Amino acid sequence: MKSCHTPVMVDEMLDFFSDVDLKIFFDSTLGAGGHSEAIFKSHPEIVTLIGCDRDPMALATSSSRLDPWKDKLQLFHGNHIDLDYMCKSISVSNVDGFFLT
């Protein structure tokens, strides 16, 4: 499944996190997965990427796009206000970076 969506803040996001050791990352509006794909490629040290979206179709699209990292990916239907629940459900106690859009 190829996405036709082009993420618009990739350069800014990658620049912001360029010197950050990201083990756990949270993408609050996963969408088609473009920003998460870029952060995975730039930060191979990521152990877990938590992604959420309120749109089930977006979750399906991003899941396909992010398949190369499926062992590091935790997807949730919801939004950032559910982060505490998401972290507890996968036994994560801290997050090193957030992308909130």
Biotite code that builds the C-alpha atoms (Angstrom):
import biotite.structure as struc

atoms = struc.array([
    struc.Atom([0.000, 0.000, 0.000], chain_id="A", res_id=1, res_name="MET", atom_name="CA", element="C"),
    struc.Atom([1.769, 3.162, -1.193], chain_id="A", res_id=2, res_name="LYS", atom_name="CA", element="C"),
    struc.Atom([0.809, 6.439, 0.436], chain_id="A", res_id=3, res_name="SER", atom_name="CA", element="C"),
    struc.Atom([0.493, 9.557, -1.661], chain_id="A", res_id=4, res_name="CYS", atom_name="CA", element="C"),
    struc.Atom([0.781, 11.776, 1.424], chain_id="A", res_id=5, res_name="HIS", atom_name="CA", element="C"),
    struc.Atom([4.015, 13.739, 1.772], chain_id="A", res_id=6, res_name="THR", atom_name="CA", element="C"),
    struc.Atom([4.838, 14.732, 5.349], chain_id="A", res_id=7, res_name="PRO", atom_name="CA", element="C"),
    struc.Atom([5.611, 18.432, 5.582], chain_id="A", res_id=8, res_name="VAL", atom_name="CA", element="C"),
    struc.Atom([7.718, 18.793, 8.744], chain_id="A", res_id=9, res_name="MET", atom_name="CA", element="C"),
    struc.Atom([10.271, 16.014, 8.285], chain_id="A", res_id=10, res_name="VAL", atom_name="CA", element="C"),
    struc.Atom([13.314, 18.287, 7.994], chain_id="A", res_id=11, res_name="ASP", atom_name="CA", element="C"),
    struc.Atom([12.340, 20.324, 11.044], chain_id="A", res_id=12, res_name="GLU", atom_name="CA", element="C"),
    struc.Atom([11.603, 17.228, 13.118], chain_id="A", res_id=13, res_name="MET", atom_name="CA", element="C"),
    struc.Atom([14.845, 15.491, 12.164], chain_id="A", res_id=14, res_name="LEU", atom_name="CA", element="C"),
    struc.Atom([16.834, 18.657, 12.857], chain_id="A", res_id=15, res_name="ASP", atom_name="CA", element="C"),
    struc.Atom([15.237, 19.051, 16.289], chain_id="A", res_id=16, res_name="PHE", atom_name="CA", element="C"),
    struc.Atom([16.037, 15.446, 17.282], chain_id="A", res_id=17, res_name="PHE", atom_name="CA", element="C"),
    struc.Atom([19.420, 15.224, 15.537], chain_id="A", res_id=18, res_name="SER", atom_name="CA", element="C"),
    struc.Atom([21.449, 15.128, 18.785], chain_id="A", res_id=19, res_name="ASP", atom_name="CA", element="C"),
    struc.Atom([18.912, 13.232, 20.892], chain_id="A", res_id=20, res_name="VAL", atom_name="CA", element="C"),
    struc.Atom([19.287, 9.569, 21.817], chain_id="A", res_id=21, res_name="ASP", atom_name="CA", element="C"),
    struc.Atom([15.786, 8.279, 21.114], chain_id="A", res_id=22, res_name="LEU", atom_name="CA", element="C"),
    struc.Atom([14.958, 4.908, 22.620], chain_id="A", res_id=23, res_name="LYS", atom_name="CA", element="C"),
    struc.Atom([11.221, 5.537, 23.007], chain_id="A", res_id=24, res_name="ILE", atom_name="CA", element="C"),
    struc.Atom([9.425, 7.904, 20.617], chain_id="A", res_id=25, res_name="PHE", atom_name="CA", element="C"),
    struc.Atom([5.795, 8.987, 20.447], chain_id="A", res_id=26, res_name="PHE", atom_name="CA", element="C"),
    struc.Atom([4.045, 10.155, 17.254], chain_id="A", res_id=27, res_name="ASP", atom_name="CA", element="C"),
    struc.Atom([0.720, 11.653, 18.299], chain_id="A", res_id=28, res_name="SER", atom_name="CA", element="C"),
    struc.Atom([-0.904, 11.845, 14.876], chain_id="A", res_id=29, res_name="THR", atom_name="CA", element="C"),
    struc.Atom([0.573, 9.001, 12.929], chain_id="A", res_id=30, res_name="LEU", atom_name="CA", element="C"),
    struc.Atom([-1.343, 9.636, 9.717], chain_id="A", res_id=31, res_name="GLY", atom_name="CA", element="C"),
    struc.Atom([0.317, 7.863, 6.797], chain_id="A", res_id=32, res_name="ALA", atom_name="CA", element="C"),
    struc.Atom([3.477, 7.236, 8.833], chain_id="A", res_id=33, res_name="GLY", atom_name="CA", element="C"),
    struc.Atom([5.850, 9.530, 6.947], chain_id="A", res_id=34, res_name="GLY", atom_name="CA", element="C"),
    struc.Atom([7.283, 11.312, 9.977], chain_id="A", res_id=35, res_name="HIS", atom_name="CA", element="C"),
    struc.Atom([7.689, 8.033, 11.854], chain_id="A", res_id=36, res_name="SER", atom_name="CA", element="C"),
    struc.Atom([9.390, 6.438, 8.863], chain_id="A", res_id=37, res_name="GLU", atom_name="CA", element="C"),
    struc.Atom([11.874, 9.324, 8.765], chain_id="A", res_id=38, res_name="ALA", atom_name="CA", element="C"),
    struc.Atom([12.594, 9.120, 12.500], chain_id="A", res_id=39, res_name="ILE", atom_name="CA", element="C"),
    struc.Atom([13.109, 5.345, 12.269], chain_id="A", res_id=40, res_name="PHE", atom_name="CA", element="C"),
    struc.Atom([15.586, 5.817, 9.419], chain_id="A", res_id=41, res_name="LYS", atom_name="CA", element="C"),
    struc.Atom([17.473, 8.574, 11.254], chain_id="A", res_id=42, res_name="SER", atom_name="CA", element="C"),
    struc.Atom([17.467, 6.930, 14.687], chain_id="A", res_id=43, res_name="HIS", atom_name="CA", element="C"),
    struc.Atom([18.233, 3.218, 14.506], chain_id="A", res_id=44, res_name="PRO", atom_name="CA", element="C"),
    struc.Atom([18.560, 3.224, 18.310], chain_id="A", res_id=45, res_name="GLU", atom_name="CA", element="C"),
    struc.Atom([14.769, 3.444, 18.665], chain_id="A", res_id=46, res_name="ILE", atom_name="CA", element="C"),
    struc.Atom([13.513, 0.491, 20.685], chain_id="A", res_id=47, res_name="VAL", atom_name="CA", element="C"),
    struc.Atom([9.827, 1.417, 20.652], chain_id="A", res_id=48, res_name="THR", atom_name="CA", element="C"),
    struc.Atom([7.843, 3.888, 18.594], chain_id="A", res_id=49, res_name="LEU", atom_name="CA", element="C"),
    struc.Atom([4.352, 4.508, 19.912], chain_id="A", res_id=50, res_name="ILE", atom_name="CA", element="C"),
    struc.Atom([2.051, 5.821, 17.232], chain_id="A", res_id=51, res_name="GLY", atom_name="CA", element="C"),
    struc.Atom([-1.571, 6.752, 17.478], chain_id="A", res_id=52, res_name="CYS", atom_name="CA", element="C"),
    struc.Atom([-4.268, 8.130, 15.272], chain_id="A", res_id=53, res_name="ASP", atom_name="CA", element="C"),
    struc.Atom([-8.018, 8.510, 15.563], chain_id="A", res_id=54, res_name="ARG", atom_name="CA", element="C"),
    struc.Atom([-8.494, 7.345, 11.972], chain_id="A", res_id=55, res_name="ASP", atom_name="CA", element="C"),
    struc.Atom([-8.478, 3.540, 11.569], chain_id="A", res_id=56, res_name="PRO", atom_name="CA", element="C"),
    struc.Atom([-7.581, 3.907, 7.874], chain_id="A", res_id=57, res_name="MET", atom_name="CA", element="C"),
    struc.Atom([-4.531, 5.974, 8.808], chain_id="A", res_id=58, res_name="ALA", atom_name="CA", element="C"),
    struc.Atom([-3.436, 3.233, 11.213], chain_id="A", res_id=59, res_name="LEU", atom_name="CA", element="C"),
    struc.Atom([-3.732, 0.642, 8.452], chain_id="A", res_id=60, res_name="ALA", atom_name="CA", element="C"),
    struc.Atom([-1.766, 2.814, 6.004], chain_id="A", res_id=61, res_name="THR", atom_name="CA", element="C"),
    struc.Atom([0.983, 3.603, 8.499], chain_id="A", res_id=62, res_name="SER", atom_name="CA", element="C"),
    struc.Atom([1.200, -0.020, 9.625], chain_id="A", res_id=63, res_name="SER", atom_name="CA", element="C"),
    struc.Atom([1.940, -1.053, 6.062], chain_id="A", res_id=64, res_name="SER", atom_name="CA", element="C"),
    struc.Atom([4.450, 1.763, 5.523], chain_id="A", res_id=65, res_name="ARG", atom_name="CA", element="C"),
    struc.Atom([6.238, 1.025, 8.800], chain_id="A", res_id=66, res_name="LEU", atom_name="CA", element="C"),
    struc.Atom([6.316, -2.751, 8.325], chain_id="A", res_id=67, res_name="ASP", atom_name="CA", element="C"),
    struc.Atom([10.149, -2.855, 8.219], chain_id="A", res_id=68, res_name="PRO", atom_name="CA", element="C"),
    struc.Atom([10.083, -1.743, 11.883], chain_id="A", res_id=69, res_name="TRP", atom_name="CA", element="C"),
    struc.Atom([7.053, -3.783, 12.988], chain_id="A", res_id=70, res_name="LYS", atom_name="CA", element="C"),
    struc.Atom([8.960, -5.305, 15.917], chain_id="A", res_id=71, res_name="ASP", atom_name="CA", element="C"),
    struc.Atom([9.570, -1.806, 17.302], chain_id="A", res_id=72, res_name="LYS", atom_name="CA", element="C"),
    struc.Atom([6.125, -0.384, 16.545], chain_id="A", res_id=73, res_name="LEU", atom_name="CA", element="C"),
    struc.Atom([3.155, -0.069, 18.894], chain_id="A", res_id=74, res_name="GLN", atom_name="CA", element="C"),
    struc.Atom([0.040, 1.364, 17.248], chain_id="A", res_id=75, res_name="LEU", atom_name="CA", element="C"),
    struc.Atom([-3.028, 2.643, 19.063], chain_id="A", res_id=76, res_name="PHE", atom_name="CA", element="C"),
    struc.Atom([-6.398, 3.981, 18.011], chain_id="A", res_id=77, res_name="HIS", atom_name="CA", element="C"),
    struc.Atom([-6.718, 7.246, 19.956], chain_id="A", res_id=78, res_name="GLY", atom_name="CA", element="C"),
    struc.Atom([-4.853, 10.487, 20.508], chain_id="A", res_id=79, res_name="ASN", atom_name="CA", element="C"),
    struc.Atom([-2.219, 12.044, 22.750], chain_id="A", res_id=80, res_name="HIS", atom_name="CA", element="C"),
    struc.Atom([-4.529, 12.322, 25.755], chain_id="A", res_id=81, res_name="ILE", atom_name="CA", element="C"),
    struc.Atom([-4.378, 8.515, 25.909], chain_id="A", res_id=82, res_name="ASP", atom_name="CA", element="C"),
    struc.Atom([-0.564, 8.422, 26.185], chain_id="A", res_id=83, res_name="LEU", atom_name="CA", element="C"),
    struc.Atom([-0.552, 7.363, 29.843], chain_id="A", res_id=84, res_name="ASP", atom_name="CA", element="C"),
    struc.Atom([-2.794, 4.394, 29.046], chain_id="A", res_id=85, res_name="TYR", atom_name="CA", element="C"),
    struc.Atom([-0.699, 3.473, 25.990], chain_id="A", res_id=86, res_name="MET", atom_name="CA", element="C"),
    struc.Atom([2.564, 3.545, 27.930], chain_id="A", res_id=87, res_name="CYS", atom_name="CA", element="C"),
    struc.Atom([1.169, 1.531, 30.816], chain_id="A", res_id=88, res_name="LYS", atom_name="CA", element="C"),
    struc.Atom([-0.283, -1.082, 28.473], chain_id="A", res_id=89, res_name="SER", atom_name="CA", element="C"),
    struc.Atom([3.151, -1.765, 26.942], chain_id="A", res_id=90, res_name="ILE", atom_name="CA", element="C"),
    struc.Atom([5.170, -1.258, 30.155], chain_id="A", res_id=91, res_name="SER", atom_name="CA", element="C"),
    struc.Atom([6.872, 1.961, 29.076], chain_id="A", res_id=92, res_name="VAL", atom_name="CA", element="C"),
    struc.Atom([7.737, 4.373, 31.883], chain_id="A", res_id=93, res_name="SER", atom_name="CA", element="C"),
    struc.Atom([9.290, 7.246, 29.940], chain_id="A", res_id=94, res_name="ASN", atom_name="CA", element="C"),
    struc.Atom([9.365, 8.696, 26.437], chain_id="A", res_id=95, res_name="VAL", atom_name="CA", element="C"),
    struc.Atom([12.494, 10.326, 24.982], chain_id="A", res_id=96, res_name="ASP", atom_name="CA", element="C"),
    struc.Atom([10.840, 12.284, 22.184], chain_id="A", res_id=97, res_name="GLY", atom_name="CA", element="C"),
    struc.Atom([7.413, 13.435, 21.087], chain_id="A", res_id=98, res_name="PHE", atom_name="CA", element="C"),
    struc.Atom([6.027, 14.571, 17.768], chain_id="A", res_id=99, res_name="PHE", atom_name="CA", element="C"),
    struc.Atom([2.765, 16.333, 18.553], chain_id="A", res_id=100, res_name="LEU", atom_name="CA", element="C"),
    struc.Atom([0.901, 17.740, 15.580], chain_id="A", res_id=101, res_name="THR", atom_name="CA", element="C"),
])
